[in-house]
Amino acid sequence: MDDIANEMGISKKTIYQHFKNKTELVEACTMHRCDFITNGINCIRGLHNNPIEELYDIKGFVLSNLKDEKSSPYYQLQKYYPKVHVALRSKIYQQMDSCILENLKRGVEEGFFRKDIDVDVISKFYFYGMMELKNGDVFPPHQYSMPYLMEVFLDYYVRGIATEKGLLILNSIINSKQ
């Protein structure tokens, strides 16, 4: 709290006029950041790009907001603020679930994703797979960068559900980065 007060040029007493304790401050900041990212994702969804481009645009937006952090604040929350972590995970799931379900359904309708996929199951695979990328025990940050993990995961995910039409889009995206 001293560091925050010093950085803001205010007293700790001023901070405590707005937040009862450090946990409440952490929760407010965490939920605010989550809302910011959710709003950005919704703006990307509003562009109505094809579902594969949309996934890659969302990945780029999320990465640009992670600022290449070497440690995962998400797992720090789990360790030091478990109640905030549970609330954040629930909020992320609620917001991502509808986003991914809609993306999958649209992908199937437009012929980018296979018709035989179970969109409910695949959306859960996506959510829990993406969340586990932040697990430093599984993917140590000194060994794997988040941009690399997200790129590999998204390639793996899309290849598993894409039609030939979808693979053409995926390969075009990948080739445009080289």
KEZANU-418176 format. One record per atom (N, C-alpha, C): y, z, x; residue in one letter; atom name. Coordinates in steps of 0.02 Angstrom, whole numbers, plus 50000, padded with zeros to 5 digits. Layout:
<atoms>
ATOM       v       w       u   rest   atom
ATOM       Y       Z       X      a     CA
...
</atoms>
This chain:
<atoms>
ATOM       v       w       u   rest   atom
ATOM   49941   50000   50042      m      N
ATOM   50000   50000   50000      m     CA
ATOM   50063   50000   50044      m      C
ATOM   50058   50034   50102      d      N
ATOM   50115   50034   50149      d     CA
ATOM   50131   49963   50171      d      C
ATOM   50079   49925   50188      d      N
ATOM   50089   49856   50212      d     CA
ATOM   50121   49813   50157      d      C
ATOM   50099   49821   50096      i      N
ATOM   50127   49782   50041      i     CA
ATOM   50200   49800   50030      i      C
ATOM   50214   49864   50030      a      N
ATOM   50283   49887   50020      a     CA
ATOM   50328   49861   50076      a      C
ATOM   50305   49866   50138      n      N
ATOM   50344   49842   50195      n     CA
ATOM   50356   49767   50190      n      C
ATOM   50304   49729   50173      e      N
ATOM   50310   49656   50168      e     CA
ATOM   50360   49636   50113      e      C
ATOM   50360   49674   50059      m      N
ATOM   50405   49659   50003      m     CA
ATOM   50474   49689   50011      m      C
ATOM   50482   49735   50060      g      N
ATOM   50546   49767   50070      g     CA
ATOM   50563   49817   50016      g      C
ATOM   50511   49849   49990      i      N
ATOM   50521   49900   49937      i     CA
ATOM   50482   49962   49957      i      C
ATOM   50491   50015   49919      s      N
ATOM   50453   50076   49932      s     CA
ATOM   50387   50076   49894      s      C
ATOM   50341   50117   49918      k      N
ATOM   50278   50124   49882      k     CA
ATOM   50290   50151   49812      k      C
ATOM   50341   50194   49806      k      N
ATOM   50357   50223   49741      k     CA
ATOM   50373   50168   49691      k      C
ATOM   50408   50116   49714      t      N
ATOM   50424   50059   49670      t     CA
ATOM   50361   50023   49647      t      C
ATOM   50314   50014   49692      i      N
ATOM   50251   49983   49674      i     CA
ATOM   50216   50024   49620      i      C
ATOM   50214   50090   49630      y      N
ATOM   50179   50134   49584      y     CA
ATOM   50215   50141   49516      y      C
ATOM   50275   50115   49511      q      N
ATOM   50308   50112   49446      q     CA
ATOM   50277   50057   49403      q      C
ATOM   50246   50009   49435      h      N
ATOM   50216   49952   49400      h     CA
ATOM   50140   49955   49397      h      C
ATOM   50110   49989   49444      f      N
ATOM   50037   49994   49448      f     CA
ATOM   50017   50066   49460      f      C
ATOM   49969   50090   49420      k      N
ATOM   49948   50160   49426      k     CA
ATOM   49917   50176   49494      k      C
ATOM   49879   50126   49520      n      N
ATOM   49844   50138   49583      n     CA
ATOM   49830   50070   49617      n      C
ATOM   49800   50074   49674      k      N
ATOM   49785   50014   49714      k     CA
ATOM   49735   49968   49677      k      C
ATOM   49687   49997   49643      t      N
ATOM   49638   49957   49607      t     CA
ATOM   49672   49915   49552      t      C
ATOM   49719   49945   49517      e      N
ATOM   49755   49908   49465      e     CA
ATOM   49796   49851   49495      e      C
ATOM   49825   49861   49553      l      N
ATOM   49862   49809   49588      l     CA
ATOM   49815   49753   49609      l      C
ATOM   49758   49771   49638      v      N
ATOM   49709   49721   49659      v     CA
ATOM   49685   49680   49599      v      C
ATOM   49671   49714   49544      e      N
ATOM   49648   49679   49484      e     CA
ATOM   49701   49631   49458      e      C
ATOM   49764   49653   49455      a      N
ATOM   49818   49609   49430      a     CA
ATOM   49826   49548   49475      a      C
ATOM   49824   49558   49540      c      N
ATOM   49831   49502   49587      c     CA
ATOM   49772   49454   49581      c      C
ATOM   49713   49482   49577      t      N
ATOM   49652   49442   49572      t     CA
ATOM   49651   49400   49509      t      C
ATOM   49667   49430   49453      m      N
ATOM   49666   49393   49390      m     CA
ATOM   49722   49341   49387      m      C
ATOM   49779   49357   49417      h      N
ATOM   49834   49309   49420      h     CA
ATOM   49812   49248   49460      h      C
ATOM   49779   49259   49517      r      N
ATOM   49756   49203   49558      r     CA
ATOM   49703   49162   49521      r      C
ATOM   49660   49195   49486      c      N
ATOM   49609   49161   49446      c     CA
ATOM   49642   49117   49392      c      C
ATOM   49692   49144   49359      d      N
ATOM   49727   49105   49308      d     CA
ATOM   49763   49045   49338      d      C
ATOM   49792   49054   49397      f      N
ATOM   49825   48998   49431      f     CA
ATOM   49776   48942   49446      f      C
ATOM   49718   48959   49472      i      N
ATOM   49668   48909   49489      i     CA
ATOM   49641   48877   49425      i      C
ATOM   49629   48916   49374      t      N
ATOM   49606   48889   49310      t     CA
ATOM   49656   48839   49281      t      C
ATOM   49719   48856   49284      n      N
ATOM   49771   48809   49258      n     CA
ATOM   49771   48745   49298      n      C
ATOM   49763   48749   49363      g      N
ATOM   49760   48689   49405      g     CA
ATOM   49700   48646   49387      g      C
ATOM   49643   48678   49377      i      N
ATOM   49582   48642   49358      i     CA
ATOM   49592   48608   49290      i      C
ATOM   49623   48643   49243      n      N
ATOM   49636   48613   49177      n     CA
ATOM   49682   48553   49182      n      C
ATOM   49730   48555   49227      c      N
ATOM   49774   48497   49237      c     CA
ATOM   49733   48437   49264      c      C
ATOM   49688   48451   49310      i      N
ATOM   49645   48397   49337      i     CA
ATOM   49601   48369   49281      i      C
ATOM   49573   48413   49240      r      N
ATOM   49531   48390   49184      r     CA
ATOM   49571   48347   49136      r      C
ATOM   49635   48362   49128      g      N
ATOM   49678   48325   49083      g     CA
ATOM   49693   48254   49106      g      C
ATOM   49678   48239   49169      l      N
ATOM   49688   48171   49195      l     CA
ATOM   49635   48123   49169      l      C
ATOM   49580   48149   49145      h      N
ATOM   49526   48109   49116      h     CA
ATOM   49497   48058   49164      h      C
ATOM   49490   48077   49228      n      N
ATOM   49454   48035   49276      n     CA
ATOM   49380   48036   49257      n      C
ATOM   49341   47993   49288      n      N
ATOM   49270   47996   49273      n     CA
ATOM   49243   48064   49298      n      C
ATOM   49188   48088   49270      p      N
ATOM   49164   48155   49285      p     CA
ATOM   49151   48170   49359      p      C
ATOM   49129   48120   49396      i      N
ATOM   49115   48131   49467      i     CA
ATOM   49180   48138   49506      i      C
ATOM   49228   48094   49493      e      N
ATOM   49294   48101   49525      e     CA
ATOM   49325   48168   49507      e      C
ATOM   49317   48188   49445      e      N
ATOM   49345   48251   49423      e     CA
ATOM   49317   48309   49464      e      C
ATOM   49251   48310   49475      l      N
ATOM   49221   48363   49514      l     CA
ATOM   49249   48365   49585      l      C
ATOM   49258   48307   49615      y      N
ATOM   49285   48304   49683      y     CA
ATOM   49359   48323   49685      y      C
ATOM   49397   48305   49633      d      N
ATOM   49467   48326   49630      d     CA
ATOM   49473   48402   49623      d      C
ATOM   49429   48430   49582      i      N
ATOM   49429   48503   49573      i     CA
ATOM   49410   48537   49639      i      C
ATOM   49360   48510   49673      k      N
ATOM   49340   48538   49737      k     CA
ATOM   49399   48538   49786      k      C
ATOM   49435   48483   49789      g      N
ATOM   49493   48478   49834      g     CA
ATOM   49547   48529   49816      g      C
ATOM   49560   48536   49752      f      N
ATOM   49610   48585   49729      f     CA
ATOM   49590   48656   49747      f      C
ATOM   49527   48673   49734      v      N
ATOM   49504   48741   49749      v     CA
ATOM   49508   48754   49824      v      C
ATOM   49486   48706   49864      l      N
ATOM   49489   48715   49937      l     CA
ATOM   49560   48723   49962      l      C
ATOM   49606   48685   49933      s      N
ATOM   49676   48691   49955      s     CA
ATOM   49705   48759   49938      s      C
ATOM   49675   48794   49891      n      N
ATOM   49698   48860   49873      n     CA
ATOM   49659   48917   49905      n      C
ATOM   49606   48900   49941      l      N
ATOM   49570   48952   49979      l     CA
ATOM   49602   48964   50046      l      C
ATOM   49641   48917   50070      k      N
ATOM   49677   48924   50134      k     CA
ATOM   49630   48938   50191      k      C
ATOM   49569   48909   50189      d      N
ATOM   49520   48913   50243      d     CA
ATOM   49509   48985   50266      d      C
ATOM   49501   49030   50219      e      N
ATOM   49489   49100   50237      e     CA
ATOM   49421   49107   50270      e      C
ATOM   49417   49146   50322      k      N
ATOM   49355   49155   50359      k     CA
ATOM   49310   49207   50327      k      C
ATOM   49339   49252   50288      s      N
ATOM   49298   49300   50252      s     CA
ATOM   49309   49290   50177      s      C
ATOM   49261   49307   50139      s      N
ATOM   49266   49295   50068      s     CA
ATOM   49296   49355   50031      s      C
ATOM   49358   49347   50005      p      N
ATOM   49387   49401   49966      p     CA
ATOM   49343   49419   49906      p      C
ATOM   49307   49369   49881      y      N
ATOM   49263   49381   49823      y     CA
ATOM   49210   49434   49840      y      C
ATOM   49180   49429   49898      y      N
ATOM   49129   49479   49917      y     CA
ATOM   49160   49544   49941      y      C
ATOM   49222   49542   49965      q      N
ATOM   49258   49604   49980      q     CA
ATOM   49271   49642   49915      q      C
ATOM   49288   49605   49862      l      N
ATOM   49297   49637   49797      l     CA
ATOM   49232   49670   49775      l      C
ATOM   49177   49636   49785      q      N
ATOM   49112   49663   49764      q     CA
ATOM   49098   49730   49800      q      C
ATOM   49117   49733   49863      k      N
ATOM   49104   49793   49902      k     CA
ATOM   49152   49850   49887      k      C
ATOM   49217   49835   49884      y      N
ATOM   49268   49887   49879      y     CA
ATOM   49295   49899   49808      y      C
ATOM   49290   49848   49765      y      N
ATOM   49315   49853   49697      y     CA
ATOM   49264   49823   49649      y      C
ATOM   49207   49855   49641      p      N
ATOM   49152   49826   49601      p     CA
ATOM   49171   49811   49529      p      C
ATOM   49212   49853   49498      k      N
ATOM   49231   49840   49428      k     CA
ATOM   49275   49778   49423      k      C
ATOM   49320   49770   49471      v      N
ATOM   49362   49710   49472      v     CA
ATOM   49319   49649   49484      v      C
ATOM   49270   49655   49529      h      N
ATOM   49225   49600   49544      h     CA
ATOM   49187   49578   49481      h      C
ATOM   49160   49626   49444      v      N
ATOM   49123   49610   49383      v     CA
ATOM   49168   49574   49332      v      C
ATOM   49229   49600   49324      a      N
ATOM   49276   49569   49277      a     CA
ATOM   49295   49498   49299      a      C
ATOM   49306   49489   49364      l      N
ATOM   49323   49423   49389      l     CA
ATOM   49265   49374   49380      l      C
ATOM   49206   49395   49397      r      N
ATOM   49147   49351   49391      r     CA
ATOM   49138   49330   49318      r      C
ATOM   49146   49377   49272      s      N
ATOM   49140   49361   49201      s     CA
ATOM   49193   49311   49180      s      C
ATOM   49255   49322   49202      k      N
ATOM   49309   49277   49184      k     CA
ATOM   49298   49207   49213      k      C
ATOM   49277   49204   49276      i      N
ATOM   49263   49139   49307      i     CA
ATOM   49207   49103   49269      i      C
ATOM   49155   49140   49252      y      N
ATOM   49099   49109   49217      y     CA
ATOM   49121   49081   49149      y      C
ATOM   49159   49120   49111      q      N
ATOM   49182   49096   49045      q     CA
ATOM   49224   49033   49052      q      C
ATOM   49266   49031   49102      q      N
ATOM   49310   48973   49110      q     CA
ATOM   49272   48913   49139      q      C
ATOM   49228   48925   49187      m      N
ATOM   49192   48869   49218      m     CA
ATOM   49138   48841   49172      m      C
ATOM   49108   48884   49131      d      N
ATOM   49053   48862   49089      d     CA
ATOM   49074   48804   49044      d      C
ATOM   49130   48812   49009      s      N
ATOM   49152   48758   48964      s     CA
ATOM   49174   48697   49004      s      C
ATOM   49204   48708   49061      c      N
ATOM   49226   48652   49104      c     CA
ATOM   49166   48611   49127      c      C
ATOM   49116   48644   49153      i      N
ATOM   49058   48608   49179      i     CA
ATOM   49017   48577   49123      i      C
ATOM   49008   48614   49067      l      N
ATOM   48972   48585   49011      l     CA
ATOM   49005   48521   48986      l      C
ATOM   49071   48522   48979      e      N
ATOM   49107   48463   48956      e     CA
ATOM   49100   48406   49006      e      C
ATOM   49105   48422   49070      n      N
ATOM   49098   48372   49123      n     CA
ATOM   49029   48339   49120      n      C
ATOM   48977   48381   49112      l      N
ATOM   48909   48355   49109      l     CA
ATOM   48898   48311   49047      l      C
ATOM   48921   48335   48989      k      N
ATOM   48912   48297   48927      k     CA
ATOM   48948   48230   48931      k      C
ATOM   49009   48232   48957      r      N
ATOM   49047   48170   48964      r     CA
ATOM   49013   48123   49014      r      C
ATOM   48986   48152   49068      g      N
ATOM   48951   48112   49118      g     CA
ATOM   48890   48077   49089      g      C
ATOM   48854   48112   49046      v      N
ATOM   48795   48082   49013      v     CA
ATOM   48818   48027   48965      v      C
ATOM   48869   48042   48923      e      N
ATOM   48894   47994   48875      e     CA
ATOM   48920   47930   48908      e      C
ATOM   48953   47938   48965      e      N
ATOM   48982   47881   48998      e     CA
ATOM   48935   47846   49047      e      C
ATOM   48873   47872   49053      g      N
ATOM   48823   47840   49094      g     CA
ATOM   48825   47856   49168      g      C
ATOM   48862   47908   49188      f      N
ATOM   48865   47928   49258      f     CA
ATOM   48810   47977   49275      f      C
ATOM   48788   48017   49225      f      N
ATOM   48734   48065   49234      f     CA
ATOM   48676   48045   49190      f      C
ATOM   48616   48063   49212      r      N
ATOM   48555   48045   49177      r     CA
ATOM   48553   48076   49107      r      C
ATOM   48525   48041   49060      k      N
ATOM   48521   48065   48991      k     CA
ATOM   48469   48121   48982      k      C
ATOM   48422   48126   49029      d      N
ATOM   48367   48174   49021      d     CA
ATOM   48383   48243   49050      d      C
ATOM   48444   48255   49072      i      N
ATOM   48459   48321   49101      i     CA
ATOM   48473   48371   49045      i      C
ATOM   48458   48434   49059      d      N
ATOM   48473   48489   49014      d     CA
ATOM   48541   48515   49036      d      C
ATOM   48594   48496   49000      v      N
ATOM   48662   48513   49022      v     CA
ATOM   48673   48589   49026      v      C
ATOM   48641   48627   48982      d      N
ATOM   48650   48700   48985      d     CA
ATOM   48621   48729   49050      d      C
ATOM   48562   48708   49068      v      N
ATOM   48530   48732   49129      v     CA
ATOM   48568   48707   49190      v      C
ATOM   48585   48644   49192      i      N
ATOM   48619   48615   49249      i     CA
ATOM   48688   48648   49259      i      C
ATOM   48722   48665   49205      s      N
ATOM   48787   48698   49212      s     CA
ATOM   48779   48767   49244      s      C
ATOM   48725   48801   49228      k      N
ATOM   48712   48866   49259      k     CA
ATOM   48693   48858   49333      k      C
ATOM   48654   48806   49348      f      N
ATOM   48639   48791   49419      f     CA
ATOM   48703   48782   49458      f      C
ATOM   48749   48744   49428      y      N
ATOM   48812   48730   49462      y     CA
ATOM   48851   48794   49474      y      C
ATOM   48860   48834   49421      f      N
ATOM   48899   48895   49427      f     CA
ATOM   48870   48942   49480      f      C
ATOM   48806   48958   49473      y      N
ATOM   48776   49007   49518      y     CA
ATOM   48770   48979   49589      y      C
ATOM   48759   48914   49596      g      N
ATOM   48758   48883   49662      g     CA
ATOM   48826   48888   49696      g      C
ATOM   48879   48871   49659      m      N
ATOM   48946   48875   49688      m     CA
ATOM   48965   48947   49706      m      C
ATOM   48947   48994   49664      m      N
ATOM   48964   49064   49678      m     CA
ATOM   48928   49089   49740      m      C
ATOM   48867   49067   49749      e      N
ATOM   48828   49091   49807      e     CA
ATOM   48853   49063   49873      e      C
ATOM   48891   49008   49871      l      N
ATOM   48920   48982   49933      l     CA
ATOM   48966   49033   49965      l      C
ATOM   48993   49079   49926      k      N
ATOM   49039   49130   49951      k     CA
ATOM   49002   49189   49982      k      C
ATOM   48937   49190   49977      n      N
ATOM   48897   49245   50003      n     CA
ATOM   48891   49240   50079      n      C
ATOM   48927   49282   50114      g      N
ATOM   48928   49280   50187      g     CA
ATOM   48861   49300   50218      g      C
ATOM   48818   49334   50181      d      N
ATOM   48752   49351   50207      d     CA
ATOM   48707   49289   50209      d      C
ATOM   48716   49245   50160      v      N
ATOM   48676   49184   50157      v     CA
ATOM   48708   49129   50199      v      C
ATOM   48774   49123   50195      f      N
ATOM   48812   49072   50231      f     CA
ATOM   48865   49105   50274      f      C
ATOM   48847   49131   50333      p      N
ATOM   48897   49165   50375      p     CA
ATOM   48957   49120   50390      p      C
ATOM   49017   49146   50378      p      N
ATOM   49078   49104   50387      p     CA
ATOM   49087   49077   50458      p      C
ATOM   49060   49113   50508      h      N
ATOM   49066   49088   50576      h     CA
ATOM   49020   49029   50589      h      C
ATOM   48972   49019   50545      q      N
ATOM   48924   48965   50552      q     CA
ATOM   48938   48907   50504      q      C
ATOM   48964   48922   50445      y      N
ATOM   48976   48871   50394      y     CA
ATOM   49047   48878   50366      y      C
ATOM   49085   48825   50368      s      N
ATOM   49151   48827   50337      s     CA
ATOM   49144   48814   50262      s      C
ATOM   49190   48841   50223      m      N
ATOM   49187   48831   50151      m     CA
ATOM   49195   48757   50133      m      C
ATOM   49240   48719   50166      p      N
ATOM   49244   48648   50150      p     CA
ATOM   49177   48612   50161      p      C
ATOM   49143   48628   50214      y      N
ATOM   49078   48597   50228      y     CA
ATOM   49027   48615   50175      y      C
ATOM   49023   48680   50158      l      N
ATOM   48975   48703   50108      l     CA
ATOM   48987   48670   50040      l      C
ATOM   49051   48666   50021      m      N
ATOM   49067   48637   49956      m     CA
ATOM   49050   48562   49955      m      C
ATOM   49062   48528   50011      e      N
ATOM   49047   48457   50015      e     CA
ATOM   48972   48445   50010      e      C
ATOM   48933   48483   50046      v      N
ATOM   48860   48476   50044      v     CA
ATOM   48833   48493   49975      v      C
ATOM   48859   48548   49947      f      N
ATOM   48836   48568   49880      f     CA
ATOM   48851   48516   49828      f      C
ATOM   48912   48490   49828      l      N
ATOM   48932   48442   49777      l     CA
ATOM   48892   48377   49784      l      C
ATOM   48881   48355   49845      d      N
ATOM   48840   48295   49857      d     CA
ATOM   48769   48306   49830      d      C
ATOM   48740   48363   49846      y      N
ATOM   48672   48381   49823      y     CA
ATOM   48669   48383   49746      y      C
ATOM   48718   48416   49716      y      N
ATOM   48721   48424   49644      y     CA
ATOM   48726   48356   49609      y      C
ATOM   48774   48315   49630      v      N
ATOM   48785   48251   49596      v     CA
ATOM   48725   48205   49606      v      C
ATOM   48697   48202   49666      r      N
ATOM   48639   48159   49678      r     CA
ATOM   48580   48178   49634      r      C
ATOM   48575   48242   49617      g      N
ATOM   48519   48265   49576      g     CA
ATOM   48524   48244   49503      g      C
ATOM   48584   48227   49479      i      N
ATOM   48592   48212   49408      i     CA
ATOM   48621   48142   49395      i      C
ATOM   48641   48108   49447      a      N
ATOM   48676   48044   49439      a     CA
ATOM   48629   47986   49422      a      C
ATOM   48656   47940   49384      t      N
ATOM   48624   47876   49372      t     CA
ATOM   48644   47829   49430      t      C
ATOM   48619   47767   49428      e      N
ATOM   48640   47719   49479      e     CA
ATOM   48716   47708   49476      e      C
ATOM   48743   47706   49416      k      N
ATOM   48815   47698   49406      k     CA
ATOM   48853   47758   49438      k      C
ATOM   48826   47817   49428      g      N
ATOM   48856   47877   49457      g     CA
ATOM   48851   47878   49533      g      C
ATOM   48794   47854   49559      l      N
ATOM   48786   47852   49632      l     CA
ATOM   48835   47804   49664      l      C
ATOM   48852   47750   49629      l      N
ATOM   48902   47703   49656      l     CA
ATOM   48970   47738   49663      l      C
ATOM   48988   47778   49613      i      N
ATOM   49051   47815   49616      i     CA
ATOM   49048   47867   49673      i      C
ATOM   48993   47904   49676      l      N
ATOM   48984   47954   49728      l     CA
ATOM   48990   47923   49797      l      C
ATOM   48954   47869   49809      n      N
ATOM   48956   47836   49874      n     CA
ATOM   49026   47809   49890      n      C
ATOM   49060   47786   49839      s      N
ATOM   49129   47762   49849      s     CA
ATOM   49175   47819   49871      s      C
ATOM   49167   47877   49840      i      N
ATOM   49206   47936   49859      i     CA
ATOM   49191   47956   49930      i      C
ATOM   49127   47959   49946      i      N
ATOM   49107   47980   50014      i     CA
ATOM   49132   47930   50066      i      C
ATOM   49124   47866   50052      n      N
ATOM   49146   47814   50100      n     CA
ATOM   49221   47813   50108      n      C
ATOM   49259   47831   50058      s      N
ATOM   49332   47832   50063      s     CA
ATOM   49356   47887   50109      s      C
ATOM   49314   47937   50122      k      N
ATOM   49332   47993   50166      k     CA
ATOM   49316   47979   50239      k      C
ATOM   49278   47927   50252      q      N
ATOM   49257   47913   50321      q     CA
ATOM   49304   47867   50356      q      C
</atoms>
